[in-house]
């Protein structure tokens, strides 16, 4: 780009940032209106704000009305939902009570606006955590980029909860880094309304050295979830048990086209990739074993790194490994990869000593790998539905995100081990670490 255009863009950067955010919001509003679900008439063809309807509004209404939204068959008969209520934590009801107090149509658009505002909050917080000055135009421009990214697009149009779960997770990491353990524990508990966020955070935060925050978070999660869960004990249908309700919910959920490891186009975790490569659907117990092993490996690597350098910062390699492990090791869709915006920005800015020590080519490789889920608009139903369900091209397109994040996880774990070594040059890793800047590393 010529210096003339660069100067023009710089001169009008504030205006361009506002235009980007406004256009992104307008585009997503129009798209959501076009696809908006019809009240009281669930139709798969109209899936705009579907997840708000199925995972937030009517489950919370059900809970407030004295019913059990986890009882899949009964819940779907009682309320105009298109899908069952999955196994979120009961905390989700309390968090979203304000939306359940409004009429449905009003509430879904209030939630849409709430999610738009959340992008501004996420942009501001991410910039703060990586040490960037929070200028208004930068925050607005970054929020605009979030909205036009694939995860941001999905969150807005579906009415997903990933923005909220990401905010709680980042705040847990931030307060833990400041050794404000009570606040960190509370936000871990809040993030656990989506168990694949909060529960995975616990061992990873402990490995990072935030033991008190993890203990407080775990206890708070158990107490809050248990207290709300007790309200559901007497709402189990006749002839059913807690176990049978959970099992029915789980089996029905995993059979859904958008969730099943072979048919899904939007899951970015490891398991659809493994299932497609080996042509076998893994059992839940096998997935749990693999997930546990991955989390243990990450925890060990993070612990070694934190032991060799008091690494409580939010923009270092250990936080990056926490976020990537959270997505790769357990069930997650593309919209959940919003949490990777923090490490993505940290690597891009490169202020932490970890990124200054790592070879620039490796750093840019990591940045590219984390960028893939944000720009991969091929892995959408609009495109993949036109491909053969068992075709090679469909398998490649729907596996790109998972492959990129798995490679990023391996690279990060390797780099963390390298950085934690006390004798880096002697171990022959000078090709990964930049010798001229090894002295930059500091606590």
N, C-alpha and C positions, 0 to 999 in steps of 0.2 A: 504494500500500500504506500502511495506517495506521501511525502511529508505534508503536501497541501491538504490531502484528505484527513490525515492524522490530526493536523492542527484544527481542521473544521470540526471533527468529531470531539476533540478535546474542548473546544470552545463551547460546543452545545451539549456537553455530556449530561448536564442536569436535565435538560429538556428531553434528550433521547432516553434517559433512564425512566422518566415519567411516562413517556410515550410507550416504551416497551411494557411497563407494568399495566398501563391502561389497555393496550391492545391485547395483551395476554388475558387479562380479566374479561374483556369483552368477548374474545374468541371462545373462552371456556364457558361463559354465560350463555352464549348463543348455542354452542354445542350441547350443553346440558338441557336447555329448553327444548331443543330438537328431539332429544332422546329421553326426556323426562318421563318417569313412571306415571301411570294413570292411577290416581287414588282409588282404592278398593277393587282394582282390576289388575292384578299382577300379570305382566306379559313380558317374556324374556326379550322381546324386540325393543322394549322401552326400558332401558336399564339406567337412565340418568338418575343419580342419587339413590340408586338401588341399595347400596350398602348402608346408607343412613336409615332407610326404611326397615331393612331386614336385621341390621346388627345394633342399631341404636334406638330408634323411636319406638317401634312396637314391642321389642323385648323389654324396654324400660316401662312402657305402659303396662305390659303384662305383669311385671314384677310389682309395680305400684298397685295393681288391681287384685293382688293376691293369687296370681297364677304362677306357673313354672315355665318360663320360656325355654328351658333346656329340654323339656319333654317334646321332642321334635314333631311327632305326629299330632299331638294335641295342640301344640302352639300353632302349627300351620293350618289347622282347622279353625282355630279361634280368631286368627288375625289375617288381614289381607297382605301376606308376605309372599315373596317368590322363592325364598330359600329358608332353610332352618336357621336357628340362631346357633352359631358355633360355640365352642367351649372357651369363650372369653371368661375372665374372672368376674364374679358378681360385682366387683368394684365399678365395672362399666355402668351399672345402673345408677349408682350414686353420683358419679361424675357427670352424667348426662341428664339428670333429673330436670334441669331448667328447660331443656328442649322438649321434654315430654309434657310440660305444662302448657305448651302452645298448641293450637290447632295444627294438624299435620302439614298442610300446604304452607302455612306461614313458617312452621318450624323448619322444614327442609330448606327453605331459602335463607332463613336466619343462619342455619348451619353452613350453608354455602358461603355466605358472607363471613362467617366466623373463620372458615378455613382460609379464605383470602387474607384476612388479617393475620392469621397464623403464619403465613409465608413471610410477612414483614417481621414478625417476632423471631422466627427461625433465622432469617437473614441477619438481623441485628445481633442475635446471640452468637451465631457462628463467627461473625466478624470480631466480636468481643473476645471470644475464646481463643482466637488465633492472633490476637494483639493488633488488629486493624482498627484504625480510628473510624468510628461509626458516623460517617457523614450521611445526611439524609438521602442524597441522590444515590450514593453507593448502596445503601440499604434497599431503596426502592428498585434500583436496577437489578440487584441480586435477587430480590423477591420475584421480579419479572422473569428472570432466568429459571427460577424454581418452578414457576407456573408453566413455562413452555417446555420444561423437561418432561420426559416420559413419566417418571414417578409423580411429579406435581400434577400433570394432566390427569392421571388416573385418580389421584386423591380427590381432586376437585369434582370431576364428572361423576365418579362413583359415590362421593360423600363418605370417603374412608376416614379412619381414625389415626392413620399413620403420622400425620402432622403432630397430633397431641402426644402420641407415644414417643415420638422423637424429641419433642420439647422436654418432656419429663425425663427422658434418658440423658439428654445433654445437661440438664440442670443437676441431675444426680452426679454425673461425672464432674461438673464444675464445683459443686459444693464439697464433694469429696476431696478435690484437689486443694481446696481452701481449708480443709480439715474441719469443716462445719458438718459434723457427722449426723446430727439430728435431722438437718435439712436434707442432706444427701440420702439418708435412709427413708425419709418421707417420700422423696421423689422416686426412689427405686420402687417403693410400694405402689405409688400412683402409676408408674410405668407398667407395673405388673397386671393392670387391667387387661393388657394384651400380654399374656404370659410369655410369649416368645421374645418379648423385650425384657421385662423386669426380671424374670427368673434367670435368664442367661446372664444378665448383668451382675448378679450376686457373686458368683465365683470369680469372675473376671476383675471386678473391683477389689475383691479380697486379694487376688494375686498381685494387683497393682500396689498393694500396701495399705488399702483403705479397709482394714479389718473391722473397725468399729462401725463404719458406715454400712458395710455389708451385713454385719450382725443385726444392727438396728433395722436395716431395710428388710431383712428376712423375717424378723420378729413382727415388725409392723405389717408386713404382707400377710402373715399367717393370722394375726389378730383381726385385721380389717376384713380379710376375705372370709375368715371363719365366722365373724359376727354377722356379716351379710348373708353368708351361706346358710346360717341357722334359720333364716326366715323362709328358706325354701324346703326345709326338711319335711314339713307337714303338707307340702303341695305336690307330692309324688302321686301319680295316678294309681288307682286300685289295681292290685296285682303286679305292680312294678316296684323295683328297688332302685336305689341310687346307682348301683352298678349297671343295671339293665338300661336305665335312662341314658347314662353316659355312653355305654356301648352302642346303643341305637343311634345316638347323636353322632358319634365318631364314624361309624360305618357309613351312615347316610352322607355325611360331610365328605369323606374321602372318595366316595363314588361320584361326586359332582364333576362334571366335565371340566370346570375351571380349576379344580383342585387335583384331580387324578394325575399321577406322574406321567402318564403317556399322552394324555389329551391336552393338558394345560399348556398355555402359551405364555403365561406371565409369572410362573414361579422361578425364583432366582437362587434357591437353596441347592444344596448338593444332590438331593435325592432324585429329582426328575432326571438329572444328568446320569447318575449311576444306573437308574432303571432303564434308560434308553440305550446306554452303552452295552449293558449286560443283558438287556431284554428280559428283565425279571422285576416284578413288583415286590419291593422289600416289605417285610412285615414291620408292624409298628415297633416291636421289641428290637428288631435289627436296627431300625432307624435310630431308636433311642440309644443303643450301644454306640453306634457310629458318632452320633451327636455328642455323647458324653466324652468319647475319646478325643474328638476335635477340641472340645472345650477344655479338657484336661491338658492337651498339648499346648493350647494357647495360654492357659493359666501358668503352666510351667515356664514357658518362654517369657511371658510378661513378668513373672516373679524373678527370674534370673536377670532380666534387664533392669528391673526396679531395684534389685539388690546391688547391682554394680553401679547404679547411678540413681539417686533419689529422683525419680521421674514422675512427679505428680502433675506435670503440665498437661493441659488439654490438647495441645497441638503436636505432641511427640508421637513416636512410633508405637508406643504401647496403647495409647488411645485409639490410634488407627487400627491396630490389631483387634482391640475390643469390638469396635464397630463392624469390622469385616467378619469376624467370627460370629457375631450375633446374627448376621444375615445368612452366612453360608451354612452354618452348622445345624440349622433347624428351619422348619417350615416358614417360608416368607415369599410374598409376591413382590413384583417390581415396585409397587407403591411404597413398600417398607424401606426401600433403599434410599429414601430421603435422609435417613440417619447417616449415610455416607457423605453427605455434603460437608460435614465438619472435617473429617480427615482429608477430603478432596481439597478443601480450601487451605488446610494446614500444609499439605504438600505443595500446592501452588505457590503459596506465600513463602514457605521455606524458612521461617524465622527461627524455628527450634533447632538446637544444635544437632539433633538426629539427622535432619534433612541436609544440613550443611556438611556433615561427615560423609553421607552416602554419595556415591558417584552420581553425577547429574543424569547420566543415561538411565540408571536404575530408577532414579527418582521420577523421570519422565515416563518410564515404563509403568510405574505404579499409578501415576496420574492418568495415563491412558486407560489402564485396566479399570480404574474406578469410574472413568467417564462413560464407558460403554453402556451401562444400564440407563444412563440419563439421556442418551441420544439414540438408543436403539428403538426406532419407531417401526421396524419391520416385525418385531415380535408383538404383533397386535392381532386381534381376531379378524379385523378387516383384511389383513394380508394372509395370515396363516390359514384362514378358512378356504382360501382359493388353492391351497396346496394339498396334495394327497396326504391323508392322515398318517400313513405309514411310510411316507417318502423321505428320502435322505435330506432334501432341501429343507423340509419342515423341521426335521430333527436338528439340523444345523442352526437354523434361524432361532428356534426356541431354546437352544442350548448355549448360545453365544454369551448371554449374561452370566449364566452359571459358570461357564468355563473361565471367563474373565475374572470373576470374583474368587474362584478356587485358585487360579494362578496367583492372584494378588495375595491370597492368604498364605500360600506356600512361600512366596517371595518375602512377605513381611515377617513370617516366622523365622526364615533363614537370616534375614537382616538383623532381627532382634537378637538372635543367638550370636551373630557376628559382633554386634555392638556391645554385647554383654561380656565378651571375652576380654580378659585383661592383657592378652598378648596377641593383638590383632595381626600385626605384621608377621609374627612368627608362625601364625596359623595359615598364612598364605591367602589372605582375603583382600589383598590390596587391590584386586580387580573390582571389588564391590565397593570398598571404601576409598575415599579420596585421600591419599597419604598427606598431601599438603595441608589438609584442613583437619587432620585427626586431633590436633591440639585444641580445636574449637569446642570439642565435647566437654560439657561441664554440667554440674547439677543446677 
